[in-house]
């Protein structure tokens, strides 16, 4: 009897240690069941935190004035259209400062999206600009609208938009993330979620990168996906580091 009790106790202890290790890995920015570890940027003596990035081959998910009931995540890429334009990012991840400007030509005219300030929506977002962290999916950081991905650099905060030079949105929430490939190169579909996935790794293609960004209203609207009254969503399939 004592031997059986010891076996059960040891088994419980081992399970507890594994769960604790997984929790610690996520709390420190890592993820469970990884077979590759990397140093965080701040561990490198030459890390300056300065990211200068441009993005093109931009696509819009949905349209500017879609009625309630829209799907502006659209993993099936049923309502995704290419738009002309560029995104310019120049941020300091250490100081949580910098600029993000997207200049886009959409059917309604010239749309400009711009950050006014960086701030985190969640504690894991490191002051508003963060680098080399896992977000979305089951990462424990952010929502589950996107699969878990390593974000090379990302920003959260508030910003504004203009259309043909006139104010369109003001003091709306914004987010950008340079992430591993979520969209298929050819179909632009996102294969997420995968119901029979047997790994903690996210449903992404690490052989690709793309830039995802949006501007959203503070007001909610449960008929929409995501459930915001306004959610203008774009992604760029070509990214240049400078």
C-alpha contacts under 8 A as a table, 3 or more apart, distances in Angstrom:
res1	aa1	res2	aa2	distance
1	X	4	X	5.20
1	X	5	X	6.20
2	X	5	X	5.03
2	X	6	X	6.06
3	X	6	X	5.03
3	X	7	X	6.22
4	X	7	X	5.05
4	X	8	X	6.28
5	X	8	X	5.17
5	X	9	X	6.09
6	X	9	X	5.00
6	X	10	X	6.00
7	X	10	X	5.14
7	X	11	X	6.06
8	X	11	X	5.07
8	X	12	X	6.13
9	X	12	X	5.12
9	X	13	X	6.07
10	X	13	X	4.91
10	X	14	X	6.11
11	X	14	X	5.14
11	X	15	X	6.27
12	X	15	X	5.21
12	X	16	X	6.08
13	X	16	X	5.01
13	X	17	X	6.10
14	X	17	X	5.02
14	X	18	X	6.21
15	X	18	X	5.12
15	X	19	X	6.20
16	X	19	X	5.14
16	X	20	X	6.03
17	X	20	X	5.00
17	X	21	X	6.01
18	X	21	X	5.03
18	X	22	X	6.18
19	X	22	X	5.12
19	X	23	X	6.15
20	X	23	X	5.03
20	X	24	X	6.02
21	X	24	X	5.03
21	X	25	X	6.02
21	X	32	X	7.94
22	X	25	X	5.03
22	X	26	X	6.29
22	X	31	X	6.86
22	X	32	X	5.06
23	X	26	X	5.23
23	X	27	X	6.09
24	X	27	X	4.99
24	X	28	X	6.10
25	X	28	X	5.31
25	X	29	X	6.34
25	X	30	X	4.59
25	X	31	X	5.36
25	X	32	X	6.38
26	X	29	X	5.11
26	X	30	X	4.84
26	X	31	X	5.02
26	X	32	X	7.17
26	X	139	X	6.97
26	X	140	X	6.93
27	X	30	X	7.17
29	X	133	X	5.87
29	X	134	X	6.61
30	X	133	X	7.72
30	X	134	X	7.28
31	X	34	X	6.36
31	X	134	X	7.76
31	X	139	X	7.02
31	X	200	X	7.92
32	X	200	X	6.82
33	X	199	X	7.90
33	X	200	X	6.73
34	X	37	X	7.26
39	X	43	X	6.25
39	X	44	X	7.55
40	X	43	X	5.55
40	X	44	X	7.45
40	X	132	X	7.00
41	X	44	X	5.64
41	X	47	X	6.22
41	X	49	X	7.93
41	X	131	X	7.41
41	X	132	X	7.29
42	X	45	X	7.43
42	X	47	X	6.41
43	X	47	X	7.92
44	X	47	X	5.42
48	X	92	X	7.99
48	X	94	X	7.70
49	X	91	X	7.93
49	X	92	X	5.24
49	X	93	X	4.81
49	X	94	X	5.39
50	X	90	X	7.27
50	X	91	X	5.85
50	X	92	X	4.59
50	X	93	X	6.38
51	X	89	X	7.35
51	X	90	X	5.71
51	X	91	X	5.41
51	X	92	X	6.45
51	X	93	X	7.51
51	X	153	X	7.74
51	X	241	X	7.77
51	X	242	X	7.77
52	X	88	X	7.71
52	X	89	X	5.58
52	X	90	X	4.50
52	X	91	X	6.71
52	X	241	X	6.19
52	X	242	X	5.31
53	X	88	X	6.10
53	X	89	X	5.07
53	X	90	X	6.59
53	X	239	X	7.02
53	X	240	X	5.60
53	X	241	X	4.68
53	X	242	X	5.76
54	X	86	X	7.03
54	X	87	X	5.48
54	X	88	X	4.73
54	X	89	X	6.21
54	X	239	X	5.84
54	X	240	X	5.15
54	X	241	X	6.69
54	X	242	X	7.74
55	X	58	X	7.59
55	X	86	X	5.74
55	X	87	X	5.03
55	X	88	X	6.78
55	X	211	X	7.12
55	X	236	X	5.99
55	X	237	X	7.48
55	X	238	X	5.56
55	X	239	X	4.44
55	X	240	X	6.18
56	X	84	X	7.98
56	X	85	X	6.59
56	X	86	X	5.10
56	X	87	X	6.72
56	X	236	X	5.61
56	X	237	X	6.67
56	X	238	X	5.24
56	X	239	X	6.60
57	X	82	X	7.19
57	X	83	X	7.56
57	X	84	X	7.29
57	X	85	X	7.78
57	X	86	X	7.99
57	X	236	X	5.36
57	X	237	X	5.41
57	X	238	X	5.75
58	X	82	X	5.88
58	X	83	X	5.69
58	X	84	X	6.65
58	X	85	X	6.89
58	X	86	X	7.44
58	X	234	X	6.82
58	X	235	X	5.59
58	X	236	X	4.09
58	X	237	X	6.39
58	X	238	X	7.95
59	X	80	X	6.38
59	X	81	X	5.36
59	X	82	X	4.18
59	X	83	X	5.49
59	X	234	X	5.53
59	X	235	X	5.42
59	X	236	X	6.22
60	X	63	X	7.14
60	X	80	X	5.66
60	X	81	X	5.36
60	X	82	X	6.20
60	X	83	X	6.53
60	X	232	X	7.92
60	X	233	X	6.14
60	X	234	X	4.54
60	X	235	X	6.79
61	X	72	X	5.41
61	X	73	X	6.84
61	X	74	X	6.92
61	X	77	X	7.76
61	X	79	X	6.13
61	X	80	X	4.63
61	X	81	X	6.70
61	X	232	X	7.41
61	X	233	X	5.48
61	X	234	X	5.84
62	X	66	X	7.01
62	X	70	X	7.65
62	X	71	X	7.29
62	X	72	X	5.65
62	X	79	X	5.28
62	X	80	X	5.95
62	X	81	X	7.55
62	X	232	X	7.88
62	X	233	X	7.74
63	X	66	X	5.54
63	X	232	X	7.81
64	X	108	X	7.84
64	X	232	X	6.80
66	X	70	X	6.38
67	X	70	X	6.48
68	X	221	X	7.87
68	X	223	X	6.20
68	X	224	X	6.04
68	X	229	X	7.74
69	X	223	X	4.85
69	X	224	X	4.64
69	X	225	X	7.39
70	X	223	X	7.54
70	X	224	X	5.12
70	X	225	X	6.25
71	X	74	X	5.55
71	X	224	X	6.19
71	X	225	X	4.74
71	X	226	X	7.07
72	X	224	X	7.94
72	X	225	X	5.98
72	X	226	X	6.77
72	X	231	X	6.86
72	X	232	X	7.21
72	X	233	X	6.37
73	X	145	X	7.50
73	X	225	X	6.55
73	X	226	X	6.96
73	X	233	X	7.43
74	X	77	X	5.31
74	X	78	X	6.65
74	X	79	X	7.04
74	X	80	X	7.77
75	X	189	X	5.44
75	X	190	X	4.69
75	X	191	X	6.98
75	X	192	X	7.09
76	X	188	X	7.89
76	X	189	X	4.98
76	X	190	X	6.48
76	X	191	X	8.00
77	X	80	X	5.29
77	X	187	X	7.51
77	X	188	X	6.01
77	X	189	X	5.13
77	X	190	X	7.67
83	X	104	X	6.72
83	X	105	X	6.00
83	X	106	X	5.89
84	X	104	X	5.77
84	X	105	X	5.23
84	X	106	X	7.33
85	X	102	X	7.38
85	X	103	X	5.42
85	X	104	X	4.28
85	X	105	X	6.01
86	X	102	X	5.88
86	X	103	X	5.60
86	X	104	X	6.58
87	X	100	X	7.33
87	X	101	X	5.76
87	X	102	X	4.26
87	X	103	X	6.39
88	X	99	X	7.87
88	X	100	X	5.87
88	X	101	X	5.42
88	X	102	X	6.44
89	X	98	X	7.83
89	X	99	X	5.83
89	X	100	X	4.61
89	X	101	X	6.66
90	X	98	X	5.53
90	X	99	X	5.23
90	X	100	X	6.55
91	X	96	X	7.30
91	X	97	X	5.75
91	X	98	X	3.96
91	X	99	X	5.83
91	X	100	X	7.68
91	X	129	X	7.75
92	X	95	X	5.52
92	X	96	X	5.68
92	X	97	X	5.31
92	X	98	X	5.82
92	X	129	X	7.57
93	X	96	X	5.03
93	X	97	X	6.97
93	X	129	X	5.13
93	X	130	X	5.69
93	X	131	X	6.79
93	X	153	X	7.98
94	X	129	X	7.77
96	X	118	X	6.48
96	X	119	X	7.92
96	X	127	X	6.17
96	X	128	X	5.84
96	X	129	X	5.03
96	X	130	X	7.89
97	X	117	X	7.61
97	X	118	X	6.65
97	X	129	X	7.46
99	X	114	X	7.65
99	X	115	X	6.48
99	X	116	X	7.97
100	X	114	X	5.67
100	X	115	X	5.59
101	X	112	X	7.03
101	X	113	X	5.73
101	X	114	X	4.60
101	X	115	X	6.93
102	X	111	X	7.99
102	X	112	X	5.58
102	X	113	X	5.07
102	X	114	X	6.52
103	X	110	X	7.25
103	X	111	X	6.05
103	X	112	X	4.65
103	X	113	X	6.72
104	X	110	X	5.86
104	X	111	X	5.08
104	X	112	X	6.18
105	X	108	X	7.93
105	X	109	X	5.73
105	X	110	X	4.74
105	X	111	X	6.08
106	X	109	X	5.34
106	X	110	X	6.32
106	X	111	X	6.71
108	X	163	X	7.86
109	X	163	X	6.50
109	X	164	X	5.81
110	X	162	X	7.94
110	X	163	X	5.50
110	X	164	X	4.88
110	X	165	X	7.55
111	X	161	X	6.99
111	X	162	X	5.78
111	X	163	X	4.63
111	X	164	X	6.51
112	X	161	X	5.41
112	X	162	X	5.30
112	X	163	X	6.61
113	X	159	X	7.38
113	X	160	X	6.05
113	X	161	X	4.55
113	X	162	X	6.89
113	X	215	X	7.68
114	X	159	X	5.52
114	X	160	X	5.62
114	X	161	X	6.36
115	X	118	X	7.28
115	X	157	X	7.03
115	X	158	X	5.90
115	X	159	X	4.10
115	X	160	X	6.60
115	X	174	X	7.00
116	X	157	X	7.68
116	X	158	X	5.79
116	X	159	X	4.59
116	X	160	X	7.07
117	X	157	X	5.70
117	X	158	X	5.54
117	X	159	X	6.74
118	X	127	X	7.57
118	X	128	X	4.85
118	X	129	X	6.80
118	X	155	X	6.76
118	X	156	X	5.63
118	X	157	X	4.21
118	X	158	X	6.54
119	X	127	X	5.69
119	X	128	X	3.97
119	X	129	X	7.56
119	X	156	X	5.72
119	X	157	X	4.57
119	X	158	X	7.53
120	X	123	X	6.55
120	X	124	X	7.90
120	X	125	X	5.29
120	X	126	X	6.66
120	X	127	X	5.29
120	X	128	X	4.18
120	X	129	X	7.67
120	X	156	X	5.64
120	X	157	X	6.39
121	X	125	X	7.00
121	X	128	X	7.69
121	X	156	X	6.81
121	X	157	X	7.40
122	X	125	X	5.67
122	X	141	X	7.51
122	X	142	X	7.05
123	X	126	X	6.33
123	X	127	X	7.65
124	X	141	X	6.03
125	X	128	X	5.78
125	X	129	X	6.86
125	X	130	X	6.08
125	X	141	X	7.82
125	X	156	X	7.75
126	X	129	X	6.35
126	X	130	X	5.62
127	X	130	X	7.41
128	X	155	X	5.54
128	X	156	X	5.07
128	X	157	X	6.44
129	X	153	X	7.29
129	X	154	X	5.70
129	X	155	X	4.42
129	X	156	X	6.56
130	X	133	X	7.12
130	X	153	X	5.68
130	X	154	X	5.45
130	X	155	X	6.52
131	X	151	X	6.52
131	X	152	X	5.25
131	X	153	X	4.17
131	X	154	X	6.36
132	X	150	X	6.24
132	X	151	X	5.31
132	X	152	X	4.64
132	X	153	X	6.24
133	X	150	X	5.63
133	X	151	X	5.43
133	X	152	X	7.10
134	X	139	X	6.06
134	X	141	X	7.14
134	X	148	X	6.54
134	X	149	X	5.53
134	X	150	X	4.55
134	X	151	X	5.97
135	X	139	X	5.51
135	X	140	X	7.15
135	X	141	X	4.92
135	X	142	X	5.73
135	X	143	X	7.96
135	X	148	X	5.56
135	X	149	X	5.86
135	X	150	X	6.74
135	X	151	X	6.93
136	X	139	X	5.67
136	X	140	X	7.18
136	X	141	X	5.82
136	X	142	X	4.97
136	X	143	X	5.17
136	X	144	X	5.08
136	X	145	X	7.01
136	X	146	X	5.63
136	X	147	X	5.62
136	X	148	X	4.57
136	X	149	X	6.79
137	X	140	X	7.66
137	X	142	X	7.90
137	X	143	X	6.74
137	X	144	X	4.46
137	X	145	X	7.16
137	X	146	X	6.01
137	X	147	X	4.36
137	X	148	X	4.11
137	X	149	X	7.77
137	X	202	X	6.99
138	X	141	X	7.77
138	X	144	X	7.06
138	X	147	X	7.80
138	X	148	X	6.25
138	X	200	X	7.85
139	X	142	X	7.82
139	X	148	X	5.90
143	X	146	X	7.37
144	X	147	X	6.53
144	X	148	X	7.88
145	X	226	X	7.91
146	X	192	X	7.64
147	X	182	X	7.56
147	X	192	X	6.54
147	X	193	X	7.18
147	X	202	X	5.50
147	X	203	X	5.69
147	X	204	X	7.06
148	X	201	X	7.24
148	X	202	X	4.49
148	X	203	X	6.94
148	X	204	X	7.69
149	X	179	X	6.21
149	X	180	X	5.93
149	X	202	X	5.92
149	X	203	X	7.91
149	X	204	X	6.72
150	X	179	X	6.00
150	X	180	X	6.26
151	X	154	X	6.43
151	X	177	X	6.26
151	X	178	X	5.63
151	X	179	X	4.55
151	X	180	X	6.97
152	X	177	X	7.59
152	X	178	X	5.58
152	X	179	X	6.06
153	X	177	X	6.07
153	X	178	X	5.55
153	X	179	X	7.70
154	X	175	X	7.42
154	X	176	X	5.47
154	X	177	X	4.16
154	X	178	X	6.14
155	X	175	X	5.56
155	X	176	X	5.31
155	X	177	X	6.51
156	X	173	X	7.65
156	X	174	X	5.83
156	X	175	X	4.49
156	X	176	X	6.74
157	X	173	X	5.75
157	X	174	X	5.39
157	X	175	X	6.55
158	X	171	X	5.60
158	X	172	X	5.42
158	X	173	X	4.48
158	X	174	X	5.40
159	X	170	X	6.51
159	X	171	X	5.29
159	X	172	X	5.48
159	X	173	X	6.26
159	X	174	X	6.14
159	X	215	X	7.75
160	X	167	X	7.90
160	X	168	X	7.54
160	X	169	X	5.25
160	X	170	X	4.43
160	X	171	X	5.74
160	X	172	X	6.13
161	X	167	X	6.33
161	X	168	X	5.36
161	X	169	X	4.98
161	X	170	X	6.58
162	X	165	X	5.54
162	X	166	X	5.14
162	X	167	X	4.46
162	X	168	X	4.80
162	X	169	X	6.83
163	X	166	X	5.31
163	X	167	X	6.47
163	X	168	X	5.92
167	X	170	X	7.31
169	X	172	X	6.48
172	X	215	X	6.43
172	X	216	X	5.75
172	X	217	X	5.22
172	X	218	X	6.48
173	X	215	X	5.70
173	X	216	X	5.29
173	X	217	X	6.37
173	X	218	X	6.92
174	X	213	X	7.45
174	X	214	X	5.69
174	X	215	X	4.47
174	X	216	X	6.38
175	X	213	X	5.52
175	X	214	X	5.66
175	X	215	X	6.83
176	X	211	X	7.04
176	X	212	X	5.65
176	X	213	X	4.16
176	X	214	X	6.70
177	X	211	X	5.71
177	X	212	X	5.40
177	X	213	X	6.44
178	X	209	X	6.88
178	X	210	X	5.84
178	X	211	X	4.46
178	X	212	X	6.51
179	X	182	X	7.83
179	X	209	X	5.58
179	X	210	X	5.67
179	X	211	X	6.25
179	X	212	X	7.50
180	X	204	X	6.09
180	X	205	X	6.18
180	X	206	X	5.31
180	X	207	X	7.58
180	X	208	X	5.74
180	X	209	X	4.49
180	X	210	X	6.37
181	X	184	X	7.47
181	X	204	X	5.33
181	X	205	X	4.72
181	X	206	X	6.05
181	X	207	X	7.04
181	X	208	X	4.50
181	X	209	X	4.64
181	X	210	X	5.72
182	X	190	X	5.56
182	X	191	X	7.57
182	X	203	X	7.12
182	X	204	X	4.87
182	X	205	X	6.39
182	X	210	X	7.55
183	X	187	X	7.75
183	X	188	X	4.79
183	X	189	X	5.19
183	X	190	X	4.66
183	X	191	X	7.60
183	X	204	X	8.00
184	X	187	X	5.49
184	X	188	X	4.54
184	X	189	X	5.36
184	X	190	X	6.38
185	X	188	X	5.81
185	X	237	X	7.96
191	X	194	X	6.67
191	X	203	X	6.84
192	X	203	X	6.17
193	X	203	X	7.07
194	X	197	X	5.53
194	X	203	X	7.17
199	X	202	X	7.96
205	X	208	X	5.81
206	X	209	X	7.24
209	X	237	X	7.30
209	X	238	X	7.79
209	X	239	X	7.32
210	X	235	X	6.94
210	X	236	X	5.70
210	X	237	X	4.98
210	X	238	X	6.54
210	X	239	X	6.60
211	X	235	X	5.46
211	X	236	X	5.02
211	X	237	X	6.77
211	X	238	X	7.94
211	X	239	X	7.13
212	X	233	X	7.76
212	X	234	X	6.04
212	X	235	X	4.27
212	X	236	X	6.46
213	X	233	X	6.09
213	X	234	X	5.48
213	X	235	X	6.10
214	X	231	X	6.86
214	X	232	X	5.45
214	X	233	X	4.41
214	X	234	X	6.10
215	X	230	X	7.86
215	X	231	X	5.94
215	X	232	X	5.40
215	X	233	X	6.82
216	X	228	X	6.79
216	X	229	X	7.75
216	X	230	X	5.25
216	X	231	X	4.36
216	X	232	X	6.32
217	X	220	X	7.47
217	X	228	X	6.27
217	X	229	X	6.13
217	X	230	X	5.05
217	X	231	X	6.66
218	X	228	X	7.25
218	X	229	X	7.88
219	X	228	X	5.98
219	X	229	X	5.62
219	X	230	X	7.72
220	X	227	X	5.67
220	X	228	X	4.15
220	X	229	X	5.25
221	X	224	X	5.89
221	X	227	X	4.85
221	X	228	X	4.70
221	X	229	X	4.79
222	X	225	X	7.67
222	X	226	X	7.98
222	X	227	X	4.61
222	X	228	X	6.99
223	X	227	X	6.38
224	X	227	X	4.60
224	X	228	X	6.33
224	X	229	X	7.30
225	X	228	X	7.31
226	X	231	X	7.14
228	X	231	X	6.02
236	X	239	X	7.26
